[in-house]
Amino acid sequence: MKETILQFGTGNFLRGFADWFVDALNKQGLYEGKVVVVSPTNSAAVEKLNAQNGAYHLILRGLDQGKEICETTKITCVSRAVNPYRDFDAFLALAENPDLRFVISNTTEAGIRYDDSCSFDDRPAASFPGKLTQLLYRRYQRGLGGLILLACELIDDNGKALEDCVLRYAEQWNLGDGFTAWLKEENRFCGTLVDRIVTGFPAGEAEDIFAKLGCRDALLDTAEPYHLWVIEGDCEKELPLQKAGFNVIWTDDVRPYKKMKVRILNGSHTSLVFPSLLCGVETVGDSLRDEQLCAFLHTCLFEYILPTLGETEENRAFAAAVLERFANPYIRHLWKSIALNSVSKYTARVLPTVTDYKTQHGALPRPLVFSLACLLQYYKENDPQDDAAAVDKIKTQDVPAVLADTALWGADLSAWTALVEESLRQIEQNGIREAIRWSMS
């Protein structure tokens, strides 16, 4: 089988997401292609992949429409892995493959960045876009056609950001107008939105799983059943993901889907995290099993977030899936991890819903504002991991000053002062449980 897909990224996520798609396409007879993996860093994962000839097991487990599932698949679509730091010539040789058609990348949020210290003569360039430019230039030199690039990094406009970096390197390195024209005319840099929790190697269970598999697997990967891949463009004829039955959306604009994900999934997390922590509840799953916290989540989601966003069939289905994902018994998702950098998270994930609700209904949504009061209470009582200046302001300033600080929230929230102060008074005088009950009344 020919190598048709180049993948930048050796980590758990792409192996539990994109490679799962490709493997299924091959097994269904809808596609015929292998994935060659490139390590964006000098990673030992390359040796592990090659030692197992690219094969590994993926376990999907969790809830699917109320039914608990646990499915194990042997992924066989990866042909080999290449480390450009140890064999740069082998890396460039990938560009000379006429069968290569797609590039998939997930190099973390920091991966798509322009580093002007990179040189064309570096072996390889330090940045991921620099390496990609070196690869694409070799392909251009050989007179081969362009590629379809699917950027999966979790940043806004990831495809456009990657294209901009490559074009800047082409200019910085004086690679010529012909190469720049080829980049723009023959390559498609597609923005995407990816959604699946990939929990990776199950260290505490590995030996029991190996016994059931009848073999050891250093690349064993685990993930939830849910998946969503929104891709700008339409390559269904070449990569028939919808025909295979996957939750894949080809679109001209990924932004509405990102808004859906941020407000429903991320907004629910951020609304629930500090009421849960103040109650002494440690994980997302524990909150879903707590009658009161589960009711608080449902109130935030179905009375405020969804009505404000728009109760479309797509949004309702996504919300229902989010609740199942939160309740997944196989995922121990710690609230303390979710609580990292919550000032900026609240601003991006919850504040827009509060603003829209106030515009539409003329009143503040009490539970969502209460969740901000819980954030302030938690920050005053604990040592949260967040921007040091933001933490210091919350700890040392009074509520009106904190809410009026546009550097914290990107807006003046002085109109929230009375409700936030009353929320804090409820917590202090009656305790967090009674305060939660009050917030939903």
C-alpha positions in Angstrom: 0.0 0.0 0.0 1.4 3.4 -1.0 2.2 6.2 1.5 -0.3 8.9 0.7 -0.5 10.8 4.1 2.4 12.5 5.9 1.7 13.1 9.6 3.6 15.7 11.7 3.2 14.4 15.2 3.9 11.1 17.0 1.7 11.7 20.1 -1.3 10.0 21.5 -3.8 12.4 20.0 -3.2 11.9 16.3 -2.7 8.1 16.8 -6.1 8.0 18.6 -7.8 10.4 16.2 -6.6 10.8 12.6 -4.9 7.4 12.3 -8.1 5.8 13.5 -10.0 7.4 10.7 -7.4 6.3 8.1 -7.2 2.8 9.4 -11.0 2.4 9.2 -11.1 3.8 5.7 -8.6 1.2 4.6 -10.4 -1.6 6.3 -13.7 -0.6 4.8 -12.2 -0.5 1.3 -12.9 3.2 0.9 -9.3 4.3 0.7 -5.9 2.8 0.1 -3.1 4.6 1.7 -0.5 4.5 4.5 0.5 7.2 6.9 4.2 8.0 7.3 4.8 9.8 10.6 7.4 12.6 11.1 8.5 13.7 14.5 8.4 17.5 14.8 10.9 17.2 17.7 13.8 14.8 18.4 11.5 12.3 19.9 12.1 8.7 21.0 8.6 7.8 19.8 10.0 7.3 16.3 12.0 4.3 17.5 8.9 2.9 19.3 6.8 3.2 16.1 9.4 1.6 13.9 10.1 -1.2 16.4 6.4 -2.2 16.1 6.3 -1.6 12.3 3.8 1.2 13.0 1.2 -1.0 14.5 -0.5 -0.5 17.9 -3.8 -1.0 19.7 -6.4 1.7 20.4 -9.1 1.2 23.0 -12.2 3.3 22.8 -14.2 3.2 25.9 -17.0 5.3 27.4 -20.7 6.0 26.9 -22.4 6.1 23.5 -26.1 7.0 23.6 -26.4 5.7 27.1 -24.6 2.4 26.4 -21.2 1.6 27.9 -18.8 0.4 25.3 -15.2 -0.8 25.2 -13.7 -1.6 21.8 -10.2 -2.5 20.9 -8.8 -1.9 17.4 -5.4 -2.8 16.0 -4.3 0.2 14.0 -2.2 -0.9 11.0 -2.3 2.2 8.7 1.1 3.6 9.8 3.9 2.4 7.6 6.9 3.9 9.4 8.2 7.0 11.3 11.0 9.4 10.4 13.1 11.6 12.7 14.3 14.6 10.7 16.9 15.3 13.4 18.6 12.0 12.9 18.0 11.5 9.1 17.3 14.8 7.4 17.8 13.3 4.0 15.1 10.7 4.6 12.8 13.5 5.7 13.3 15.5 2.5 12.9 12.3 0.4 9.3 12.1 1.6 8.6 15.2 -0.6 9.6 13.3 -3.7 6.8 10.7 -3.3 4.3 11.4 -6.2 1.6 9.5 -4.3 1.7 11.8 -1.3 -1.5 13.9 -1.1 -2.3 14.9 2.5 -0.4 16.4 5.4 -1.9 16.2 8.9 -0.4 18.0 11.8 -0.8 18.3 15.5 2.3 20.0 17.0 0.6 21.5 20.1 -0.7 25.1 20.4 2.9 26.4 20.2 3.8 24.4 17.1 2.5 26.8 14.5 4.8 29.8 15.1 7.2 31.8 13.1 10.8 31.6 14.3 13.0 34.0 12.3 16.1 32.3 13.6 15.4 29.4 11.4 17.6 29.0 8.3 16.8 27.2 5.1 20.2 25.3 5.5 19.3 24.0 9.0 19.1 20.2 9.1 16.2 20.6 10.0 14.7 24.0 10.7 13.7 24.2 14.4 10.1 25.2 13.9 7.4 23.0 12.4 6.5 25.5 9.7 10.1 25.8 8.8 10.5 22.0 8.4 7.3 22.0 6.3 8.7 24.8 4.1 11.8 22.8 3.5 9.7 19.8 2.6 7.4 21.7 0.3 10.3 23.4 -1.5 11.9 20.0 -2.3 8.6 18.9 -3.7 8.4 22.1 -5.8 11.9 21.5 -7.1 10.9 18.0 -8.3 8.0 19.4 -10.3 5.4 17.6 -8.2 1.9 18.7 -7.4 0.8 20.4 -4.2 -0.7 18.9 -1.1 -3.8 19.2 1.1 -2.7 20.3 4.6 -5.0 19.6 7.6 -3.8 21.6 10.6 -5.2 20.1 13.8 -3.4 22.4 16.3 -5.8 24.0 18.8 -5.4 27.7 17.8 -7.7 30.0 15.9 -7.5 29.8 12.1 -4.9 27.1 12.3 -4.7 26.5 8.5 -4.3 30.1 7.7 -1.7 30.6 10.5 0.3 27.7 9.1 0.1 29.0 5.5 1.2 32.5 6.7 4.3 31.0 8.4 5.3 29.0 5.3 4.9 32.1 3.0 7.0 34.1 5.4 9.8 31.5 5.3 9.6 31.4 1.5 10.2 35.2 1.5 12.8 35.2 4.3 14.8 32.4 2.6 14.5 34.0 -0.9 13.0 30.8 -2.4 11.6 32.7 -5.4 8.3 34.0 -6.8 7.7 30.7 -8.6 7.7 28.7 -5.3 5.4 31.3 -3.7 2.9 31.0 -6.6 3.1 27.2 -6.3 2.4 27.4 -2.6 -0.7 29.5 -3.1 -2.1 27.9 -6.2 -1.4 24.2 -5.8 -1.6 23.7 -2.0 -4.7 23.9 0.3 -4.1 24.9 3.9 -7.3 23.7 5.6 -8.4 25.0 9.0 -9.9 22.3 11.2 -11.6 21.8 14.5 -10.9 18.5 16.3 -12.7 17.1 19.3 -11.9 13.9 21.1 -10.5 13.2 24.5 -7.5 10.9 24.0 -6.3 9.6 27.3 -3.2 7.9 26.1 -1.2 5.0 27.6 -3.2 3.5 30.5 -0.2 3.0 32.8 -2.1 1.6 35.8 -4.0 -1.0 33.6 -1.4 -1.8 31.0 -0.3 -5.2 32.3 -3.9 -6.5 32.6 -4.6 -5.2 29.1 -1.4 -6.8 27.7 -2.5 -10.1 29.2 -5.9 -9.9 27.4 -4.2 -8.8 24.1 -1.7 -11.6 24.3 1.2 -9.2 23.6 2.9 -6.1 24.9 2.3 -2.8 23.2 4.5 0.2 24.0 2.2 2.4 21.9 -1.1 1.3 23.5 -3.5 4.2 23.3 -6.9 4.9 24.8 -9.7 7.4 23.9 -13.3 8.2 24.3 -15.8 7.0 21.6 -16.9 10.5 20.7 -15.2 12.2 17.8 -15.8 15.4 15.7 -13.6 16.6 12.9 -14.7 19.9 11.2 -12.6 20.7 8.1 -12.7 23.8 5.9 -13.0 22.6 2.3 -14.4 19.5 0.8 -12.1 16.5 0.1 -14.8 13.9 0.6 -14.1 12.4 -2.9 -10.5 11.8 -2.0 -10.9 11.1 1.7 -14.4 9.7 2.1 -14.8 10.2 5.8 -18.5 10.9 5.8 -19.2 7.8 3.6 -17.3 5.8 6.2 -19.9 7.0 8.8 -17.6 9.3 10.8 -18.8 12.6 12.5 -16.9 14.7 10.0 -18.2 18.0 8.6 -16.8 19.6 5.5 -17.5 23.4 5.6 -16.5 26.8 4.3 -16.2 28.2 7.8 -15.1 26.3 10.9 -16.0 29.3 13.2 -19.6 28.4 14.0 -18.5 24.9 15.1 -15.7 26.3 17.2 -18.3 28.6 18.9 -20.5 25.7 19.6 -17.6 23.7 21.1 -16.3 26.6 23.2 -19.6 27.7 24.6 -21.2 24.2 25.2 -18.3 21.9 26.1 -15.7 24.4 27.4 -18.3 26.8 28.8 -19.8 23.9 30.8 -16.5 22.9 32.2 -15.6 26.5 33.2 -19.1 27.1 34.8 -18.9 23.9 36.9 -15.3 23.8 37.9 -15.3 26.1 40.9 -18.7 25.2 42.4 -17.3 21.6 42.3 -13.9 22.4 43.9 -15.6 24.5 46.6 -17.7 21.4 47.3 -14.6 19.3 47.6 -15.4 17.3 44.5 -12.3 16.3 42.6 -13.3 15.1 39.1 -15.8 15.8 36.3 -17.3 12.4 36.7 -17.8 12.8 40.4 -19.7 16.1 39.7 -22.0 14.3 37.3 -22.7 11.7 40.0 -23.4 14.5 42.5 -27.1 15.3 42.3 -26.8 19.0 43.1 -23.8 19.7 40.9 -25.3 17.7 38.0 -28.5 19.9 38.4 -26.4 23.0 38.4 -24.7 21.9 35.1 -28.0 21.2 33.5 -29.3 24.6 34.5 -26.3 26.4 33.1 -26.4 24.3 29.9 -30.1 24.0 29.1 -31.5 27.2 30.5 -28.7 29.7 29.5 -26.0 28.4 27.2 -28.1 26.5 24.7 -30.9 29.1 24.4 -28.4 31.9 23.9 -26.4 30.0 21.4 -29.4 28.7 19.5 -31.3 25.5 20.1 -30.6 23.9 16.8 -30.6 20.1 16.3 -26.9 20.2 15.9 -26.3 22.1 19.1 -28.7 19.9 21.1 -27.0 16.8 19.9 -23.6 18.2 20.8 -24.9 19.1 24.3 -26.3 15.6 24.8 -22.9 14.2 23.8 -21.1 16.5 26.2 -23.1 15.2 29.1 -22.2 11.6 28.2 -18.6 12.5 27.8 -18.4 14.2 31.2 -19.9 11.1 32.8 -17.4 8.7 31.1 -16.4 6.2 33.8 -13.1 5.5 32.1 -11.8 9.1 32.3 -10.6 10.6 35.6 -10.6 14.2 34.6 -9.4 16.3 37.5 -11.0 19.7 38.1 -7.7 21.1 39.3 -6.3 20.4 35.8 -9.3 22.1 34.2 -9.0 25.0 36.6 -5.6 26.1 35.1 -5.6 29.7 33.8 -9.3 30.1 34.5 -9.4 33.9 34.3 -8.8 33.8 30.5 -10.9 30.7 30.2 -13.9 32.4 31.8 -13.4 35.4 29.6 -13.4 33.3 26.4 -15.9 30.5 27.3 -18.6 32.0 29.6 -18.5 35.7 29.4 -19.8 35.8 25.8 -22.9 33.8 26.9 -23.5 36.1 29.8 -23.3 39.1 27.5 -25.6 37.6 24.9 -28.1 36.5 27.5 -28.2 40.0 29.0 -28.7 41.5 25.6 -31.5 39.1 24.8 -33.3 39.0 28.1 -32.3 42.2 29.9 -31.0 40.4 33.0 -27.9 38.6 34.1 -28.0 34.8 34.1 -27.6 34.1 37.8 -25.9 30.7 37.7 -23.2 31.8 35.2 -22.4 34.9 37.2 -22.4 32.8 40.4 -19.7 30.6 38.8 -17.5 33.7 38.5 -18.1 34.4 42.2 -17.0 30.9 42.9 -13.9 31.5 40.9 -13.1 34.6 43.0 -13.8 32.7 46.2 -11.5 29.9 45.2 -8.7 32.2 44.1 -8.8 34.1 47.4 -8.7 30.9 49.5 -6.2 28.9 47.4 -3.0 29.2 45.3 -4.4 28.7 41.7 -2.1 28.3 38.7 -2.8 31.4 36.7 -1.2 34.6 35.6 0.5 35.9 38.7 -0.7 39.5 38.3 -4.3 38.3 37.8 -4.2 36.2 41.0 -2.7 39.0 43.0 -5.4 41.4 41.9 -8.2 39.0 42.9 -6.5 38.3 46.2 -5.8 41.9 47.2 -8.5 44.0 45.6 -12.2 44.4 46.5 -14.9 43.0 44.3 -15.8 46.3 42.5 -12.2 46.9 41.6 -11.7 43.3 40.3 -14.8 43.4 38.2 -14.0 46.8 36.7 -10.5 45.7 35.6 -10.7 45.4 31.9 -7.2 43.9 31.8 -8.6 40.8 33.6 -11.8 40.3 31.7 -11.5 42.2 28.5 -14.5 44.3 29.5 -15.8 46.3 32.5 -18.0 44.0 34.5 -19.1 46.6 37.0 -22.7 45.9 36.2 -22.2 42.5 37.7 -21.1 43.8 41.1 -24.3 43.5 43.1 -25.0 39.9 41.9 -21.4 38.8 42.5 -21.3 40.3 46.0 -24.6 38.7 46.8 -23.3 35.3 45.6 -20.2 35.6 47.7 -22.4 36.6 50.7 -24.5 33.5 50.1 -21.4 31.3 50.1 -19.9 32.9 53.2 -23.1 32.9 55.3 -24.9 29.7 54.2 -22.1 27.5 52.7 -21.5 26.5 49.2 -24.3 23.9 48.9 -27.0 26.3 50.0 -25.4 29.0 47.8 -25.6 26.7 44.7 -29.3 26.1 45.5 -29.9 29.8 45.8 -28.1 30.4 42.4 -30.6 28.1 40.7 -33.7 29.6 42.4 
